[in-house]
Each structure stands twice: as C-alpha cells, then as structure tokens.
C-alpha cells in the first residue's frame, strides 16, 4: 500500500524508490581477533583498533595499542579505506568509517569490519549514518544483542539487520550533506578544545606575571612569597582579609534543627536549594525546592546571581561555579561553601578555577577516603592580590575567552540539533535530495 509516494515496510514508511535489504547482502562482515601480546615466529607487531577507539562517525587514534598478528591474519584483518567498523560489545552498534589514517591497522574481536561487496556500488558513509539513525533515534536494533551480562552483537545478527537501499545518487547526497555538518561540528569542537587549552595557559601566565603580554613577562619584577613567585607590586592576603562572606549550609544551625526546619521538595515551591549536581546538570533541573519558611530560616546562605560556590567535600572537591539567575529565590545546599568578595569577586572566581588555585585548595584538604576542608581552612587560605585595576584586567581577559568558548559551544549545539533533524528526515525520506548533485 502506498501513500504520497511512500510504501509501508518493516522499517516503517520509506520512499517507493527505496528497496529493503539485509546488511549482510551489501557488506562482507569480518570480526577481529582476541588480543595477542606474545611475539613468535611469523608474527608482526601492528596497531589495532578496539571499541574505545570507535565513536559515532569518528575514530580516535590518540590511544592506539598494538598486538601481534600472523601473516594470514594481516591479510584478512588489515583495514582498507571505506571499511565500516561496528562495535560488537559495550556500546553496541557504534559505527565509524576507516579513512586509512595510518597504514597496516587491524581490529580486535569486539569490532566487526564491514567491507562493501564488489560490484554493488553502495556508499559506506550512508550506512555509517544509517546505523547512527537506526540505533540512536529509532532503536531499530535494540533487541539484537545477545542477552548476557555484557551485551554483544554477533556476526549473524548483524548480517540480518534490515536496512534501506536508496538509489546510489541519493545515498551519496545524503552522506555528503550529513558529513558536511559533521565536519563543521568537529571543527567547532576543535576550536572549543583549543580555546580551553589557551585559557589554561593564559591563566597560568596572568596569575604569575599579571596582565602583561607574554613577550614582556621577562621584564616583570617578581618576588618570593609563601605562594611562590608573584609580581613585586602584588600582596599576599588570607581569604578572610578580603572576602566579605565565607559560609556554608550548617552555619544556619545544627543538624537536628536543619532536619526539622528544612524539608526538601521535588515539586516546585518558593525557593531552589542549589547543589553541585545542579551545576553538573547545567542548571536544567530537576531541582530540590524549599518553602518560604525554610528559605527565611536559611538566612545566612541566601544566594544571589554571581555568588561563588566552592565544593569542599569528596571527589568533586575544588569544583567552582557562579550562581546563575534562575528567576527564583535560591539558597545554598550542603557540601559547598558560599563566597563573596564584592569588587574582587570576578578575580577570586578565576583564581580559584586556575590550576594554581586548585592546587592551593587541595593543599588544605584532609587526605582521607572522603577529602574535605572547612570554613576555617578556607578563611586562612593565602591568595595573591594585585591592585583592583589589575584584578579587573585579569578578569576581563579571562571573561572574553569564556565568551568565545560559550559562543562556540552554542554553535556546536545548533549544529548538533541540525544534524539530528536532518539525520531523521533524510533517513526516512521525508526530505528528498535525489534531484541534487553532489559537488566534487
């Protein structure tokens, strides 16, 4: 039965011109071999890929391992350009394409290699994106893994995956469009990562030499202090000597009183009790709420946008963030400290986030299974302080870098949303590109 140029299939509605086939009809499927560390006669040490190297549409070669292969194994397992690699275990179905980034690379047994059969004239990139669509968006093959403690995907199951077969020109055009957006996404991520690395280097420079060009750093006169070398005109002060507020949740009362007066609520109420997990979730919720009475009882830790929050307990000790404007009253939750330094707030925030600041924070923590420090420890923490104008210069320079990172992250989100929308519309034929030509 057809409807508006579509036909009903086991994959759902697809364009009438598209056919349905099996993955094994289009590709030769070869599983890799188990890890071999032992050298021997006729064995060759060669690099190989494992599942940790294969991501959706991307292969990471930064942590490439090597093992020994026989001559026969090399003949059957050496990867060629346009081979698809599909994860057999762990994140089942994760698929990327090999572009001969290095020579004589093979694959381990938790990866299947798919090589297009001769004479069929198919576009492997199309099927790389089809797997991403089928696994992540449609969940078409979610029941295809073996039912074991560690799910895995056998060669026979993979071979029987039902897949569409659009005309070759349309396969090429779909792959071209998606790869163009994927390339833009990758380049944007590269810019984000490079800018973050730049920020680390810039922080180290600014908190050592001050807001001077790198070329002038050698002309800055330094002095030896308890914190190491800092510019001559900087001071060293305890946190308590310039911070206007250093407090925490338990400053409002004893544990028994807090349990009685402060009731956590999952349903929206008067105020948000801000926690580290809210920062981790990018302040998108779900939040913990408290009523107006509890909010007023916790008067010592009422928050305002721009306040500094510093985690002082556990594995996330040292995590620093600014309080956002959530358009509701906010209060501080447990296991964190609230800091305010008025005019020095921006400078303090960036110093605490710097590698230098993080090392100093960890130096005051107890070395136990649950590391922590308290308000007294933080009050006595030594901070290098330039003049207020230089503090502002340092904060402004780092803020500009943050703005660049935020702009690129927003661009990456927009590209990701576009990619997902096009992936669904192109793979279902809702958006047809069969009349377009692929640029060479």
TORMIDO-950247 format. One record per residue: x, y, z of N, C-alpha, C in turn; residue in one letter. Coordinates in steps of 0.05 Angstrom, whole numbers, plus 5000, padded with zeros to 4 digits. Example, Ala and Ser with C-alpha at 12.3 -4.5 7.8 and 13.67 -1.06 7.14 Angstrom:
526448865156524649105156526449345156a 525749555142527349795143525850015157s 
This chain:
501749765000500050005000501850255000x 501350434982502950674980501350914989x 502751114998501451365007503351595002x 502551774984504152014977506951944970x 507351744954510051664945511651504964x 510351404986511651235006510450965006x 511950775017510850495020511450405048x 509750225058510050115085511949875084x 513949875102515849655104516349595133x 518049395138518749325165520349545179x 521449735163522849965175520950205177x 518450165171516550385171516150495142x 515050735140514650845113517250945102x 517850865077520150955063519351035034x 520851195020520151264992519851014975x 518051034955517450804938519950714923x 521750904916524150824901526250674917x 525950684943527950544960527250254963x 529250084965528849804969529549734998x 528849485005529549385032531449145028x 533549135043535448905041536548845069x 538548675070539948605095542748705094x 543848765117546548875118548548675106x 548148425111549948215101549848185071x 547748285058547548275029549348485016x 549948695030551548915019554448915028x 554948795051557648815063558748535070x 561348495066562748265078563348345107x 562648175126562948235154565148065166x 567148185178569448045189569948145217x 569747955236570248025264573248015269x 574248185287577148195294577947955311x 580447955320581447735336582047825365x 582347635383582947695410585747805413x 586247945435588748075439591047875442x 593247915428595547745429598047915435x 599247875458601548025467604147875462x 603947615455606247445454607547455426x 610047525424611447515397612047225391x 612647175366613346905357614146905328x 614946675318615846645290613446725271x 614046885252612046955232609947145243x 610447275266608447465277609547755275x 607747935270608548215266606948395286x 608448585298607148765316605848995300x 603249015302601749225287599749365304x 599049615297596949755313594249625307x 592449655326589749555322587749735336x 585249725327583049875339581449705358x 580549825380578649695398576249875401x 574149785416571749945417572250225429x 574250255446574750515457575850715437x 576650615413577550795392575350885373x 573050735375570850785355568550925368x 567851155357565651315366563751355343x 561451475348559551515326560851705305x 561251605281562351755259565151855263x 566651745283569251855288571051635300x 573551625291575551435302577751605316x 578251525341580251665357582851505358x 584951615348587551475346589451565368x 588551725387590351835407591451625426x 589851405430590751195449590650925434x 592350905414592450665397594350465409x 593450215410595050005421596049825399x 597949645405599049455385598949175395x 598848985377599048695385600148545361x 600548285365601948115345599847975327x 600447985301598747855281600547675264x 599347455255600647285235600247405207x 601747295188601547395160598647355150x 597447125156594747065147592747255160x 593147315186591347495200591547775188x 593947865181594248125169592848145143x 592947925127591547935101588547965104x 587447855125584447865128583548095145x 585248195163584348395182585448675177x 587348715159588348985155586049155142x 585649385154583449565145584049705119x 582049755103582249895078580350145079x 580950335062579350575061576450505056x 574650635071571750605069570650355084x 572350215098571350005115569750125138x 567450005144565950085168566849915191x 566850035215567449895240565149925259x 564049705268561649705285562349565311x 561749695333562349575360560549335365x 561849115372560548865377559648845407x 561048985424560448975453560449255465x 559549275490559449535503557249705492x 558049915478556150095465555449975438x 553749775438553149615414552349795390x 553549735368552749865343554150125336x 555650235355557050485349558850445324x 558450625305559650585278561250815269x 563550755257565250965245566450855219x 567651025203568850945178571850985178x 573250795167576150805166577050945141x 578751145144579751305121582751275117x 583851045126586650995123588351215136x 587551285161589151485176592051395180x 592451135183595151025185595150765169x 597550665162597650425146597850175164x 596949955153597049695166595949695194x 593449785197592049775222589849555220x 589549415242587549195243585449255265x 583849055272581749095292581448855310x 580648915335580348705355577648565353x 577248355369574948185366572348325375x 572448545389569948675397569048875375x 570248865352569449035330568848855305x 566748925291566248805265567148995243x 568448885223569149055200567248985177x 566049195166564249155143565549275118x 565949115098567149195073565149155050x 564549375036562549355014563349134994x 561348974987561848754967562348874940x 564148754925564848844899562448854880x 562349074864560449094843557649194851x 557249244877554549324886554149624884x 556349784884556050074881554550204903x 555350164927553950294950555850494963x 554650664980556150874993556450805023x 558750705032559050625060558350855080x 559051105073558351325091555351345097x 553751285077550851285081550151095103x 551350855103550550655122551850705150x 554050845150555050945176552951115190x 551851305175549851485186547151335190x 546551135173544150985178544250835205x 546650725211546850585237546450775260x 547451015257547051215278544151275281x 542751305259539851365260538351125271x 538950885261537550645269537850575298x 540350605308540950535336540050745356x 540750995350540351215370537551345369x 536451375345533951515342531551325341x 531751125324529550935320529650695339x 531950635350532150395366531450135352x 532050135326531149905309532449645317x 534849655326536349405331536849365361x 535249495378535849485407535549205419x 534049035406533648755416535548555403x 537448665387539148475371541648375386x 542248495409544548405424544048135438x 546147975442545847735458545147805486x 543347645499542447705526544447595546x 546647745551548647665570549147895589x 550747845609551448055628552648295614x 554448235595555548445577554348405550x 552448575541551148525515553248525493x 552648365473554448355450552848295425x 554048355402552648335376554148145359x 552947915353554247715337554247785307x 556047655293556247705264553647625250x 552347415258549947325245547647515249x 547447615274545347815280545748075264x 548248165263548948405248548348365219x 548948135208548548075180545548095173x 543748035192540948035186539548295192x 540948505199539748765203538348845177x 535848925180534349035157535149325153x 535849395128536749665122535449755096x 535350015091534250115066536450125045x 535650125020537450144997536450354978x 537050614984536250824965537950804940x 537050934918538750954894541451074901x 543550984887546251074894546551374894x 545551524875545851824877544751934902x 542551824911541351934936542951854960x 544051614960545851534982548151734984x 549351794961551651974961550852254971x 548552354962547752614970547152635000x 545752435010545152425039547752425055x 549652245047552152225061553752485060x 553652615037555152865033554053085052x 551353105053550153315070550853265099x 550453015108550952955136553952985143x 555652905125558552925131559453215131x 558253385115558853675116558253795143x 555853725154555153825180556953695202x 557453435199559253305218561953435218x 563053505195565653635194565553915207x 563354055203563054315217562954285247x 561554075256561454015285564153955296x 565653785281568353705290570253945292x 570054125272571754365272571054545295x 568454565301567654735323568654615349x 568454355352569554225377572554275379x 573954265356576854315357577354605367x 575754795357576155075366575555095396x 573454965406572854965434575154855451x 576154625443578354495458580854665457x 581454785434583854955432583555205449x 581155315449580755555465580855495495x 579955265503580155185531583055145539x 584655035521587555005527588855275529x 588055455511589155725512588455855538x 586055815548585255935573586955835596x 587655575596589355465617592055605617x 593255625593595855755591595656055599x 593456185591593156465597592856505627x 591356325641591056345670593756325684x 595356125675597956085688599656335684x 599556455661601156695656600156935673x 597556975673596357205686596857195717x 596556965728596856935757599856905766x 601656915747604456915753605757195747x 604957305724606257555715604357795715x 601757745716599857965715598958005686x 597258215681596158265655598158405636x 600258265629602258375611602458185587x 603258275564603758095541605857885548x 605657655536607657445541610457535535x 610657705514613357795506614657975527x 612958085545614058265566614358135593x 613657875595613657735620616457735633x 618557715617621257705628622057975641x 620658185635621258445646619758505672x 617858325680616358365704618058285728x 618358465747619958415771618258245790x 619458015798617957825816619257825844x 617657735863618657695890617857425900x 619557315918618957055930616957095953x 614856935954612856945975612156665984x 610356646004609356386012607956235990x 607056375970605656255947607556215923x 610056275927611956255904612456535893x 613456545868614056805856611456945846x 611257195853609057365844610157645838x 608857815822609858075816610358235842x 612358415841613158565865610958735877x 609158845860607059025870604558875879x 604658605879602358455889602658405919x 600358355932600358285960599557995963x 600157885987599157625994597257666018x 594757576016592857616037591357356043x 590457326067588757106074585957156062x 584656946055581956976043580157146061x 580357106087578557246106579057546106x 581457626097582157916098580958076075x 579957936055578658096033575957986024x 575357736031572757626024570757736044x 568457826035566357946052564557736064x 564557496053562857276063564057006057x 564256836077565156566074563356396093x 561556246082559656106098558655846085x 557055696100556055446089553355376101x 552255156092549555076099549155046129x 551154916143550854866171551355116188x 552055336176552255586191549555676201x 547355566189544655636197543655496222x 545055286231544155136254545154856255x 544754716277545654446280544054256261x 545054016258543853826240540953756248x 540453726274537753666283535753896276x 536654136281534954376274534554396244x 536654346228536354366199534454156189x 534553906200532653706191529753776197x 529453916220526753996228525654226212x 527354416206526554666194526554666163x 528254496152528654496123527754226111x 525454236097524453996083524854016053x 526253826042526753826013524153745998x 523653875976521353815960522053785930x 520953575917521453545889519553715872x 517253785883515353955869516054245873x 515754405852516554685853515254825877x 516954985891516055135914517355405913x 517555535936518355815938521255865928x 523055685936525955735930527255485922x 529555515907531255295899533555255918x 534055015926536354955943538554865923x 540455045918542455005897544654815906x 545154605889547154405896549154365874x 551354225880553354175859552154025835x 550353845840549153695818547653875799x 546654095808545254285791547154415771x 549554475781551754575764552454355743x 552754105752553453885734551353855712x 548853905719546553875700546054135685x 547954325687547754585673545254735681x 544454695706542154845717539554805701x 539254565690536854505675534854345692x 535554285717533754125734534253825730x 532653665746530653745765531953865790x 530654065802531654195826530454085851x 531754145874530554105900529454375910x 527054375920525754625928525354625958x 525054875969524354905997522155125998x 520655116020518455316022519555586033x 517855786035518756056043519856056072x 518655896089519555886117522355776119x 522955566104525655446104527655646092x 526855776071528555976057529356196077x 527456296092528056506111529656406135x 529256156142530856036164533756016155x 534255956130536955936120538056206111x 537656406128538256676121541256726117x 542956566128545856606125546856516098x 545356356084546356256058544356316035x 542956536037541356626015543256705992x 542656625968544356665945543356885927x 545257005913544557195892546257135867x 545257195843546857135819549657265820x 551557095812554357195813555957095837x 554557005858555956895881557756655872x 559856615887561756395882561056155900x 560755925888560355675903562755495899x 563755395921566155225921565554965936x 565754735922565254475934567654405952x 567054325977569154275996569153986007x 567753795994567653526004567753325980x 569253105984569052885966570652915940x 569952735921571452725896571352975879x 569153135883568853375868569953625883x 571453575904572553795919574153985901x 573654245904575054435888573454535864x 571154405858569454505837568454785844x 568654965825567955245829565955325808x 563755465816561955575796560655825807x 559555975788558056225795555056155796x 553656285814550756245817549356385793x 547756235778546356355755543756495765x 542556645747539956765753537756565744x 536556425763534456235757531656355761x 531556615766529056765768527256665791x 528556565811527156475836529056525859x 528056555883529856565907531456305908x 533956335917535756105918537156095945x 537855845953539355815978541455595973x 543555605989545755415985545155145998x 545754925984545454655995547954576010x 547954326021550254226036552754176019x 555054136032557554046020558854246001x 558154506005559354715989559654966007x 561355145998561755396012560855625994x 559755836007558956075993560956295998x 561956415975563956625977562956875964x 563557105977563257365964565657535970x 566557685950568857855954568358125941x 565858205938565058465927566658535902x 568258745903569658835878571658625868x 572558445885574558245877573257985869x 570657975867569257725862570157585836x 570257745814571057625788573857515789x 575657675801578457585803578657325819x 577257325842577357095860576356845846x 574156875831572956645817575056525798x 576356685782578256585763580756465776x 581556595798583856485812583256205823x 580856175835580155915846579955705824x 579155775800578955585778581555525765x 583555695769586155645756587555405768x 589555295753591055065764592455145790x 593455385791594755475816592855475839x 590455595834588455605855587455325864x 587155145844586254875850588254725867x 590854765861592954635877592854735906x 592455005909592355115936589955015951x 587654985938585254885951585754595960x 586854435943587254155951589354125973x 591154325975593254315996592054356024x 589654466026588454496053586454276060x 586054086041584153876045585353646061x 583853516078584753286092585153056072x 587252896076587852676058586552426069x 584052376063582552136072580952036049x 579451816054577751706034575651906025x 574852086043572952296036574352566042x 576052666023577452916028575553146032x 576353336050574653566055576353786068x 575254026068576254246084573954406094x 574454566114572154716126572555016122x 570755166134570755466130573355586142x 574255476164576655586177579055546159x 579255306147581455256128581455456105x 579055506095578855686072579455976080x 578556056103579056326112581956386114x 583556186120586456226123588056176098x 586656106076587956056051589256316040x 591756296032593156536021592556575992x 592056825985591356895957593157125948x 594257105923595857325912593957545902x 594357795910592558005903593958235889x 593458285864594458535851592558765858x 593158995848591359225852588659165839x 586559305848583959265837583859305807x 585059515796585059545766586259305752x 588459185763589658955751587858705755x 586558685778584658475782582558475760x 581558715755579458745734580458685706x 582958765701584158695675584358395671x 585358255692585557965690582857835686x 580857925702578157805700576957865672x 577358105662576258175636577458005613x 580057955615581457795594580357505594x 580057395618579057125620576157105613x 574657315620571757325613571457325583x 573157465569573057475539573457205527x 575357055539575856785529573356605535x 572156635559569756485566567556545546x 567256795538565256875519565656735492x 568156715484568856575459568156285461x 568756155484568155875488565055835488x 563656015501560755985502559456015474x 560556205458559456245431559955995414x 562355875417562955635401561255405411x 560755385437559155165448556255195438x 555255445437552555485426552455405397x 554555475382554655395354554655095351x 556154955369556254665368553554545374x 552054655393549354565400547554595376x 547754825363545954875339546654675317x 549154625312549954435291549054155299x 549254085324548353825333545353785329x 543753995336540853985332540253965302x 541654115285541254095256541853825246x 544053705255544953445247542753235253x 541753245278539753045286537153075270x 536353325265533953375249534253265221x 536553325209536953235181537352935180x 538652825200539052535201536352385200x 534552475216531852345216530352395190x 530352635181528752705157529952575131x 532652565130533852445106533652145106x 533952025130533851725131531051615129x 529051775132526351685128525151775102x 526751935087525752025061523752255063x 523352365086521652595089522852835074x 525452855074526853055059528352915037x 527552965012528752824989530953004977x 533152874970535453014958536352864933x 534552704922535252534899535652694873x 534752944873535053104848537453294850x 538853294873541253464876543753314868x 545653474860548253354852550253404874x 551953204879554053224899556353374887x 557253584900559553734890562053564892x 563753584872566153424871568353554887x 
